[in-house]
Amino acid sequence: MNAAALKLKSSSSLTRGYLICLSATVLWSSTGIFIRYLTETYRLPPLVLAFWRDLILAASLFVTLRVISPPRLHVERRHLRFLFFYGIELSLFNSLWTISVALNGAAVATVLAYSSAAFTALLGWRLLSERLNPLKITAVALSLLGCVFVSGAYTASAWNANLVGILTGLLSGMAFAGYSLMGKAASQRALDPWTTLFYSFCFAVPFLLAYNLFPAWLPDGVASLNLLWLGASLPGWAILAFLAIGPTVGGFGMYTVSLTYLPASVANLIATLEPALTAGLAYLFLGELFTLPQWIGSVLIVTGVLILRLSQTRYRRSKPSAHAGIGQR
């Protein structure tokens, strides 16, 4: 294959990765709408919700793969240890994010969680040999600044949180960065994305169960021993099932697939579009106003993604032969 063909293939793979990751982010952005409805209408404790969401996702994915692609349910023994720790990482991310929201409020928690873009870029640079150039640093900075505007964390009152809350929020950002990097490591191990998704959620379920069974160290209302909180409410269970089977499977699944085409830092940065998309959906379905600062934040985030795309394109054009592999850095 000549240099021109390699260049075209590399560019096509990169574009495919961006589209898949953007689709994942759109799906992810709708999860907040359903979660808000469940927690406000049914007072469902967040970690109980997280447990059932992961369990329903794993079960539905098992049935789906069993019917349409049984080989994806099988994994070599040598990968099980990696997938086990991937599941722990996933459970920690879900839990830390929930606790951060409880301690800090949604605005501060969102900004702190999306510090993951910076953590991913730095960890990807150190651990996966991904590039960290001035353009990528600028893109990360713009995205984080955009998150501040979109979430409303530019006001002093939004930052009125204690030290434990701030540290928990930063840890949630690091956990998401770890999830992204482990997803990239899974692609480098040539693991099928859907196999990775299935096993990571399967391994996350028992840990989320443990967090609910031993809630003494958690803030009040975050977890509960009553796993059947929704009782006989069929609408509640239906919404929870749709949340798991729809936006969660689609979001996590497509994000995992995108990591086979993109560096972890790039995929994570695209995911920072989620706050802006969630704000838009909240306006459409919940009547929440999209303020001027939120529009400014959205422009900043999109600008960051465009700068990153430009940086990736220029680098691949300058070294087409050295970067022909999909998602390789």
KEKE-3310 file (N, C-alpha, C; in steps of 0.2 Angstrom, whole numbers, plus 5000, padded with zeros to 4 digits):
npx = (5004:5003:5010:5000:4988:4989:4988:4975:4967:4971:4965:4952:4949:4951:4941:4930:4931:4929:4915:4909:4912:4906:4893:4891:4893:4882:4871:4875:4873:4859:4857:4857:4845:4835:4840:4839:4825:4821:4828:4822:4808:4805:4814:4825:4839:4855:4866:4859:4852:4863:4867:4857:4856:4868:4867:4856:4860:4871:4864:4855:4864:4871:4860:4858:4870:4872:4862:4865:4879:4887:4902:4907:4905:4914:4931:4948:4957:4968:4965:4956:4960:4963:4951:4944:4949:4946:4932:4932:4937:4927:4916:4921:4922:4908:4903:4911:4907:4894:4894:4901:4892:4882:4890:4895:4885:4877:4884:4897:4902:4901:4911:4922:4923:4925:4937:4944:4948:4960:4967:4967:4974:4987:4990:4989:4999:5010:5009:5004:5011:5006:5004:5007:5005:5006:4994:4985:4985:4980:4967:4962:4961:4952:4941:4939:4936:4925:4916:4915:4908:4896:4891:4889:4898:4905:4901:4903:4896:4893:4905:4905:4910:4916:4933:4933:4923:4928:4940:4934:4927:4938:4944:4934:4935:4948:4945:4937:4946:4955:4946:4945:4958:4960:4951:4957:4968:4962:4959:4971:4975:4968:4955:4938:4927:4913:4914:4923:4915:4904:4910:4917:4906:4899:4909:4909:4896:4895:4903:4896:4885:4891:4894:4881:4877:4885:4885:4889:4900:4897:4889:4873:4858:4864:4866:4858:4851:4840:4837:4826:4819:4810:4799:4783:4781:4778:4780:4792:4802:4802:4807:4819:4824:4824:4834:4845:4846:4845:4852:4863:4869:4871:4879:4891:4895:4897:4907:4917:4920:4924:4937:4945:4949:4953:4965:4965:4965:4959:4946:4941:4941:4932:4920:4918:4909:4897:4891:4886:4877:4868:4862:4855:4846:4839:4833:4824:4816:4814:4811:4821:4830:4842:4855:4865:4878:4879:4878:4890:4899:4897:4901:4915:4919:4916:4925:4937:4937:4937:4950:4958:4955:4960:4974:4976:4974:4984:4996:4995:4996:5009:5016:5012:5016:5020:5010:4999:4992:4976:4970:4983:4997)
npy = (4994:5011:5027:5037:5030:5025:5036:5041:5030:5032:5044:5042:5033:5040:5050:5042:5038:5050:5052:5041:5043:5055:5052:5043:5052:5060:5051:5048:5061:5061:5053:5060:5066:5056:5050:5061:5062:5050:5050:5062:5060:5047:5047:5039:5031:5036:5026:5014:5016:5016:5003:4994:4999:4995:4981:4978:4982:4973:4961:4962:4965:4952:4944:4949:4948:4934:4930:4936:4937:4926:4922:4934:4933:4926:4926:4926:4918:4925:4938:4940:4945:4958:4964:4962:4972:4983:4983:4986:4999:5005:5004:5012:5025:5027:5028:5038:5049:5050:5052:5064:5073:5073:5079:5091:5097:5098:5107:5111:5097:5093:5101:5097:5083:5083:5087:5077:5077:5084:5076:5064:5067:5070:5058:5049:5054:5050:5037:5030:5035:5045:5060:5077:5091:5110:5114:5103:5105:5118:5115:5107:5116:5125:5117:5114:5126:5129:5120:5125:5137:5131:5123:5132:5135:5146:5155:5161:5155:5143:5136:5134:5123:5109:5103:5089:5087:5093:5086:5073:5076:5079:5066:5059:5064:5059:5045:5044:5047:5036:5026:5029:5027:5014:5008:5011:5004:4991:4991:4990:4978:4970:4967:4964:4978:4976:4965:4969:4979:4971:4962:4972:4978:4968:4964:4975:4976:4967:4975:4987:4982:4979:4992:4997:4988:4990:5004:5013:5022:5031:5046:5051:5045:5042:5028:5013:4999:4994:4987:4985:4997:5004:4996:4991:4999:5000:5009:5016:5006:5003:5015:5015:5003:5006:5017:5010:5000:5008:5023:5021:5008:5011:5023:5020:5009:5013:5023:5015:5008:5019:5021:5012:5019:5031:5041:5040:5052:5061:5055:5057:5071:5074:5069:5079:5087:5084:5091:5102:5097:5090:5101:5107:5097:5097:5109:5106:5095:5097:5110:5119:5134:5139:5148:5163:5162:5148:5146:5152:5144:5132:5135:5137:5124:5117:5123:5119:5106:5106:5112:5102:5092:5098:5098:5084:5081:5088:5082:5069:5071:5075:5064:5051:5038:5033:5032:5023:5014:5010:5021:5021:5027)
npz = (5000:4995:5000:4998:4999:5012:5019:5015:5021:5034:5037:5034:5044:5056:5054:5055:5068:5075:5072:5078:5091:5094:5092:5103:5113:5111:5115:5128:5133:5135:5146:5158:5159:5161:5173:5181:5181:5187:5200:5206:5204:5210:5220:5220:5226:5221:5219:5220:5208:5199:5201:5197:5184:5178:5180:5172:5160:5158:5157:5147:5136:5136:5132:5119:5112:5113:5105:5092:5090:5096:5098:5103:5117:5122:5129:5130:5143:5148:5147:5156:5169:5166:5162:5173:5182:5174:5176:5189:5189:5181:5190:5201:5194:5191:5204:5211:5204:5207:5221:5221:5215:5225:5235:5230:5222:5206:5196:5200:5202:5188:5182:5189:5186:5172:5172:5168:5155:5154:5163:5156:5144:5150:5156:5146:5138:5146:5149:5137:5127:5119:5110:5117:5113:5110:5104:5107:5121:5122:5116:5126:5137:5132:5132:5145:5151:5144:5150:5162:5160:5154:5164:5174:5184:5185:5194:5211:5221:5217:5219:5232:5241:5252:5256:5255:5246:5235:5232:5230:5218:5209:5209:5203:5190:5187:5188:5177:5167:5169:5165:5151:5147:5150:5141:5129:5131:5130:5117:5111:5115:5106:5109:5107:5105:5110:5118:5127:5133:5138:5148:5157:5162:5168:5178:5186:5192:5204:5213:5213:5220:5232:5237:5240:5249:5260:5266:5275:5275:5266:5260:5267:5259:5247:5244:5247:5257:5253:5239:5230:5228:5219:5220:5216:5205:5189:5179:5183:5184:5170:5164:5170:5164:5151:5151:5154:5143:5132:5131:5139:5135:5122:5123:5131:5123:5110:5113:5118:5106:5098:5104:5097:5086:5089:5099:5117:5124:5114:5112:5125:5126:5116:5122:5131:5126:5131:5143:5136:5127:5135:5142:5131:5128:5140:5140:5129:5133:5147:5149:5153:5153:5141:5144:5140:5145:5144:5130:5127:5133:5126:5113:5116:5119:5107:5099:5105:5102:5088:5086:5091:5081:5070:5074:5074:5061:5054:5059:5055:5042:5040:5044:5037:5035:5046:5055:5051:5057:5064:5076:5083:5092)
capx = (5000:5008:5009:4994:4983:4989:4986:4968:4965:4971:4961:4945:4948:4950:4934:4925:4931:4926:4908:4906:4913:4901:4886:4891:4892:4874:4868:4877:4870:4852:4856:4855:4837:4832:4843:4836:4818:4821:4830:4817:4801:4805:4819:4829:4846:4860:4870:4854:4851:4869:4868:4852:4857:4873:4865:4851:4864:4875:4860:4853:4870:4872:4855:4859:4876:4870:4858:4868:4886:4890:4909:4909:4904:4920:4937:4954:4958:4974:4962:4951:4962:4963:4944:4942:4951:4942:4926:4933:4938:4920:4912:4923:4920:4901:4902:4914:4903:4887:4896:4903:4886:4879:4893:4896:4880:4879:4888:4904:4904:4902:4917:4928:4923:4927:4945:4946:4951:4967:4970:4968:4980:4993:4991:4990:5006:5015:5008:5003:5015:5002:5007:5004:5008:5003:4987:4981:4984:4975:4960:4959:4960:4946:4935:4937:4933:4918:4912:4914:4902:4890:4888:4887:4903:4909:4899:4907:4892:4894:4911:4905:4910:4921:4938:4932:4919:4932:4944:4930:4926:4944:4945:4929:4939:4954:4942:4935:4952:4957:4942:4946:4964:4959:4947:4962:4973:4959:4959:4978:4975:4964:4949:4932:4924:4907:4916:4925:4909:4900:4914:4918:4900:4898:4913:4907:4890:4896:4906:4891:4881:4894:4894:4875:4876:4890:4884:4891:4905:4894:4884:4866:4854:4867:4865:4852:4851:4833:4838:4820:4817:4805:4793:4779:4781:4780:4783:4799:4806:4802:4811:4826:4827:4826:4840:4851:4847:4846:4857:4869:4872:4873:4884:4897:4897:4900:4913:4922:4922:4928:4944:4949:4951:4956:4968:4961:4964:4955:4939:4939:4940:4925:4915:4917:4903:4891:4887:4882:4871:4863:4859:4851:4841:4835:4829:4819:4812:4812:4810:4826:4833:4849:4857:4870:4885:4879:4880:4897:4903:4896:4906:4922:4920:4916:4931:4942:4936:4939:4957:4960:4954:4965:4980:4977:4975:4991:5001:4995:4998:5016:5019:5007:5018:5022:5004:4994:4988:4970:4971:4989:5000)
capy = (5000:5017:5032:5041:5025:5024:5043:5041:5026:5035:5050:5039:5030:5046:5053:5037:5038:5056:5052:5036:5046:5060:5049:5041:5058:5062:5046:5049:5067:5060:5049:5064:5068:5050:5050:5066:5060:5044:5052:5067:5057:5041:5047:5033:5033:5036:5020:5009:5017:5013:4995:4991:5001:4991:4974:4977:4983:4967:4956:4964:4964:4945:4941:4952:4945:4927:4929:4939:4936:4922:4922:4940:4932:4922:4929:4922:4918:4929:4945:4941:4949:4965:4965:4963:4978:4987:4983:4990:5006:5008:5005:5018:5031:5028:5029:5044:5054:5051:5055:5071:5077:5073:5083:5097:5099:5096:5112:5109:5090:5092:5104:5093:5077:5084:5088:5071:5078:5085:5070:5059:5069:5069:5051:5046:5056:5047:5029:5027:5038:5050:5067:5082:5097:5116:5114:5099:5109:5124:5112:5105:5122:5128:5113:5114:5133:5129:5116:5130:5141:5127:5121:5138:5135:5153:5159:5160:5151:5136:5133:5133:5115:5108:5100:5082:5087:5095:5080:5068:5078:5078:5059:5057:5065:5054:5039:5044:5047:5029:5022:5030:5024:5006:5007:5011:4998:4985:4990:4988:4971:4968:4965:4967:4983:4974:4960:4973:4982:4966:4960:4977:4980:4962:4964:4981:4975:4965:4980:4992:4979:4980:4999:4998:4983:4993:5011:5017:5027:5035:5051:5049:5045:5040:5021:5010:4992:4992:4987:4985:5004:5006:4992:4988:5004:4998:5015:5017:5000:5003:5020:5012:4998:5010:5020:5005:4997:5013:5028:5018:5003:5015:5028:5016:5004:5017:5026:5010:5007:5024:5021:5008:5023:5038:5041:5041:5060:5064:5053:5060:5078:5075:5068:5085:5090:5081:5096:5107:5093:5089:5107:5107:5092:5099:5114:5104:5091:5099:5117:5123:5139:5139:5154:5166:5159:5141:5146:5154:5138:5127:5137:5136:5117:5115:5126:5115:5099:5108:5113:5096:5089:5101:5096:5077:5080:5091:5078:5063:5073:5076:5058:5046:5031:5031:5032:5020:5009:5013:5022:5020:5033)
capz = (5000:4995:5005:4997:5001:5019:5021:5015:5026:5041:5038:5035:5051:5061:5054:5058:5075:5078:5071:5083:5098:5094:5093:5109:5117:5111:5118:5135:5136:5137:5152:5164:5159:5164:5179:5185:5182:5192:5207:5208:5205:5214:5226:5219:5228:5215:5219:5218:5201:5196:5202:5192:5177:5176:5179:5166:5154:5157:5156:5140:5132:5136:5128:5112:5110:5113:5099:5086:5090:5102:5099:5107:5124:5124:5130:5132:5150:5149:5147:5162:5175:5164:5162:5180:5184:5170:5179:5196:5187:5179:5196:5204:5191:5192:5211:5213:5200:5211:5227:5219:5214:5231:5240:5227:5217:5199:5193:5202:5200:5181:5180:5191:5182:5165:5172:5165:5148:5156:5166:5151:5140:5153:5157:5139:5136:5150:5149:5131:5122:5115:5109:5121:5110:5112:5101:5112:5128:5121:5116:5133:5141:5130:5134:5152:5152:5141:5155:5168:5158:5153:5171:5179:5189:5185:5200:5217:5225:5214:5222:5240:5243:5256:5253:5253:5240:5229:5231:5227:5211:5205:5209:5198:5184:5186:5187:5170:5163:5169:5161:5144:5145:5150:5135:5124:5132:5128:5109:5109:5116:5101:5112:5103:5110:5114:5123:5133:5137:5142:5154:5161:5166:5173:5184:5189:5195:5211:5217:5215:5225:5238:5239:5242:5255:5265:5264:5281:5273:5260:5262:5267:5253:5241:5243:5251:5257:5249:5231:5227:5230:5215:5222:5211:5200:5183:5175:5186:5181:5163:5163:5172:5159:5145:5152:5153:5137:5127:5131:5142:5131:5116:5124:5133:5118:5104:5115:5118:5099:5096:5106:5092:5081:5092:5105:5123:5125:5109:5113:5131:5124:5112:5127:5135:5123:5135:5146:5132:5124:5140:5143:5126:5129:5146:5137:5125:5137:5154:5149:5156:5148:5139:5145:5136:5147:5142:5123:5126:5135:5120:5108:5118:5119:5100:5097:5107:5098:5081:5086:5091:5075:5065:5076:5072:5054:5052:5061:5051:5035:5040:5045:5035:5035:5053:5059:5047:5061:5067:5083:5085:5093)
cpx = (5004:5006:5002:4988:4983:4986:4978:4964:4965:4966:4953:4944:4947:4943:4929:4925:4928:4918:4905:4907:4908:4894:4886:4890:4885:4870:4869:4873:4863:4851:4854:4848:4834:4834:4839:4828:4817:4822:4825:4810:4800:4810:4823:4836:4851:4863:4865:4853:4857:4869:4863:4853:4863:4871:4860:4855:4868:4870:4857:4858:4871:4867:4856:4865:4875:4867:4862:4875:4889:4897:4911:4908:4910:4926:4942:4955:4964:4971:4958:4953:4962:4956:4941:4943:4948:4935:4926:4933:4931:4916:4914:4921:4912:4899:4904:4910:4897:4889:4898:4897:4882:4883:4894:4890:4882:4884:4895:4906:4905:4909:4923:4928:4926:4934:4948:4950:4958:4971:4972:4974:4986:4995:4993:4997:5011:5015:5007:5007:5011:5005:5003:5008:5004:4996:4983:4980:4979:4968:4957:4957:4953:4940:4933:4934:4926:4914:4911:4908:4895:4887:4887:4892:4907:4906:4902:4903:4892:4900:4911:4904:4916:4927:4937:4928:4923:4937:4940:4929:4932:4945:4940:4932:4944:4951:4940:4941:4955:4953:4943:4953:4964:4955:4952:4967:4969:4959:4966:4979:4971:4958:4943:4929:4918:4909:4919:4920:4906:4904:4915:4912:4898:4902:4912:4901:4891:4899:4901:4886:4884:4894:4887:4874:4880:4890:4887:4896:4903:4889:4877:4862:4857:4866:4860:4853:4844:4834:4832:4816:4810:4799:4790:4777:4783:4783:4791:4804:4807:4807:4818:4829:4828:4832:4846:4852:4848:4852:4864:4873:4875:4879:4891:4899:4900:4906:4919:4925:4926:4935:4948:4951:4954:4960:4964:4959:4959:4947:4937:4937:4933:4919:4914:4911:4896:4887:4883:4876:4866:4859:4854:4845:4836:4831:4823:4814:4810:4810:4815:4829:4840:4852:4863:4877:4885:4881:4887:4901:4903:4901:4913:4923:4920:4923:4937:4942:4939:4947:4960:4960:4959:4972:4981:4978:4982:4996:5001:4997:5006:5019:5014:5010:5019:5015:4998:4990:4982:4971:4978:4993:5008)
cpy = (5006:5022:5036:5036:5025:5031:5043:5036:5028:5040:5047:5036:5035:5049:5048:5037:5044:5055:5047:5039:5051:5057:5046:5046:5060:5058:5047:5055:5066:5056:5054:5066:5062:5049:5055:5065:5055:5046:5057:5064:5052:5041:5041:5035:5032:5029:5014:5010:5014:5006:4992:4993:4996:4983:4973:4978:4976:4961:4956:4962:4956:4942:4943:4948:4937:4925:4930:4937:4932:4922:4928:4939:4928:4926:4925:4923:4924:4937:4946:4946:4957:4968:4966:4969:4984:4988:4987:4997:5009:5009:5011:5024:5032:5031:5036:5050:5055:5054:5062:5075:5078:5078:5090:5101:5098:5101:5110:5102:5089:5095:5099:5086:5078:5087:5082:5072:5080:5079:5064:5061:5068:5062:5047:5048:5051:5039:5026:5031:5043:5057:5072:5089:5104:5116:5109:5102:5114:5121:5110:5111:5125:5124:5113:5121:5133:5125:5121:5134:5137:5125:5126:5139:5141:5157:5157:5155:5144:5132:5132:5126:5114:5104:5093:5082:5088:5089:5074:5069:5077:5070:5056:5058:5061:5047:5038:5043:5040:5025:5023:5027:5017:5004:5007:5005:4991:4985:4988:4981:4967:4964:4968:4972:4980:4969:4964:4976:4977:4964:4966:4979:4974:4962:4970:4980:4972:4971:4986:4989:4980:4987:5000:4994:4986:5000:5016:5023:5032:5041:5049:5050:5043:5033:5019:5002:4989:4993:4987:4992:5006:5001:4989:4994:5002:5003:5016:5012:5001:5009:5018:5007:5001:5014:5016:5002:5002:5017:5025:5013:5007:5019:5024:5012:5008:5021:5021:5008:5013:5024:5016:5012:5029:5037:5043:5048:5063:5062:5056:5067:5079:5074:5074:5089:5089:5086:5100:5103:5092:5095:5108:5103:5094:5105:5111:5100:5093:5107:5122:5128:5138:5146:5157:5162:5151:5141:5148:5147:5133:5129:5136:5128:5114:5117:5122:5109:5101:5109:5107:5092:5092:5099:5089:5077:5083:5086:5072:5065:5073:5069:5052:5039:5029:5030:5029:5016:5013:5014:5022:5026:5032)
cpz = (5000:5000:5005:5000:5009:5022:5021:5020:5033:5042:5038:5042:5056:5060:5056:5065:5078:5077:5077:5090:5099:5095:5100:5114:5117:5115:5126:5137:5138:5144:5158:5164:5162:5171:5184:5187:5188:5199:5210:5209:5210:5220:5226:5221:5222:5214:5218:5211:5197:5196:5197:5185:5174:5175:5173:5160:5152:5154:5148:5135:5131:5131:5120:5109:5109:5107:5092:5085:5096:5103:5104:5115:5127:5124:5132:5140:5152:5149:5153:5167:5173:5164:5169:5183:5181:5173:5186:5194:5185:5185:5200:5201:5192:5200:5213:5210:5204:5217:5226:5218:5221:5236:5237:5224:5210:5195:5194:5200:5193:5179:5182:5188:5175:5165:5169:5158:5149:5159:5161:5146:5143:5154:5151:5136:5140:5149:5142:5125:5117:5115:5114:5118:5112:5110:5105:5118:5127:5120:5122:5137:5139:5132:5141:5154:5149:5146:5161:5166:5157:5160:5176:5184:5189:5191:5206:5221:5223:5217:5229:5242:5248:5253:5251:5247:5234:5227:5228:5220:5207:5204:5204:5191:5182:5185:5179:5165:5163:5165:5153:5142:5145:5143:5129:5124:5129:5120:5107:5111:5111:5104:5108:5108:5114:5119:5129:5137:5141:5149:5159:5166:5171:5179:5188:5194:5203:5215:5218:5220:5231:5241:5242:5249:5261:5264:5270:5279:5268:5263:5262:5261:5247:5239:5248:5251:5254:5242:5227:5228:5226:5216:5216:5205:5193:5178:5177:5183:5174:5161:5164:5167:5153:5145:5151:5146:5131:5127:5134:5138:5125:5117:5126:5127:5112:5107:5116:5111:5096:5098:5102:5087:5083:5098:5111:5124:5120:5110:5120:5130:5121:5117:5131:5132:5127:5139:5142:5129:5129:5142:5137:5126:5135:5144:5133:5129:5144:5154:5152:5151:5147:5139:5141:5138:5144:5134:5122:5128:5129:5115:5109:5117:5112:5097:5099:5103:5091:5081:5086:5085:5070:5067:5074:5065:5051:5054:5057:5044:5035:5041:5043:5036:5042:5057:5054:5051:5064:5074:5086:5086:5094)
residu = (MET:ASN:ALA:ALA:ALA:LEU:LYS:LEU:LYS:SER:SER:SER:SER:LEU:THR:ARG:GLY:TYR:LEU:ILE:CYS:LEU:SER:ALA:THR:VAL:LEU:TRP:SER:SER:THR:GLY:ILE:PHE:ILE:ARG:TYR:LEU:THR:GLU:THR:TYR:ARG:LEU:PRO:PRO:LEU:VAL:LEU:ALA:PHE:TRP:ARG:ASP:LEU:ILE:LEU:ALA:ALA:SER:LEU:PHE:VAL:THR:LEU:ARG:VAL:ILE:SER:PRO:PRO:ARG:LEU:HIS:VAL:GLU:ARG:ARG:HIS:LEU:ARG:PHE:LEU:PHE:PHE:TYR:GLY:ILE:GLU:LEU:SER:LEU:PHE:ASN:SER:LEU:TRP:THR:ILE:SER:VAL:ALA:LEU:ASN:GLY:ALA:ALA:VAL:ALA:THR:VAL:LEU:ALA:TYR:SER:SER:ALA:ALA:PHE:THR:ALA:LEU:LEU:GLY:TRP:ARG:LEU:LEU:SER:GLU:ARG:LEU:ASN:PRO:LEU:LYS:ILE:THR:ALA:VAL:ALA:LEU:SER:LEU:LEU:GLY:CYS:VAL:PHE:VAL:SER:GLY:ALA:TYR:THR:ALA:SER:ALA:TRP:ASN:ALA:ASN:LEU:VAL:GLY:ILE:LEU:THR:GLY:LEU:LEU:SER:GLY:MET:ALA:PHE:ALA:GLY:TYR:SER:LEU:MET:GLY:LYS:ALA:ALA:SER:GLN:ARG:ALA:LEU:ASP:PRO:TRP:THR:THR:LEU:PHE:TYR:SER:PHE:CYS:PHE:ALA:VAL:PRO:PHE:LEU:LEU:ALA:TYR:ASN:LEU:PHE:PRO:ALA:TRP:LEU:PRO:ASP:GLY:VAL:ALA:SER:LEU:ASN:LEU:LEU:TRP:LEU:GLY:ALA:SER:LEU:PRO:GLY:TRP:ALA:ILE:LEU:ALA:PHE:LEU:ALA:ILE:GLY:PRO:THR:VAL:GLY:GLY:PHE:GLY:MET:TYR:THR:VAL:SER:LEU:THR:TYR:LEU:PRO:ALA:SER:VAL:ALA:ASN:LEU:ILE:ALA:THR:LEU:GLU:PRO:ALA:LEU:THR:ALA:GLY:LEU:ALA:TYR:LEU:PHE:LEU:GLY:GLU:LEU:PHE:THR:LEU:PRO:GLN:TRP:ILE:GLY:SER:VAL:LEU:ILE:VAL:THR:GLY:VAL:LEU:ILE:LEU:ARG:LEU:SER:GLN:THR:ARG:TYR:ARG:ARG:SER:LYS:PRO:SER:ALA:HIS:ALA:GLY:ILE:GLY:GLN:ARG)
# end
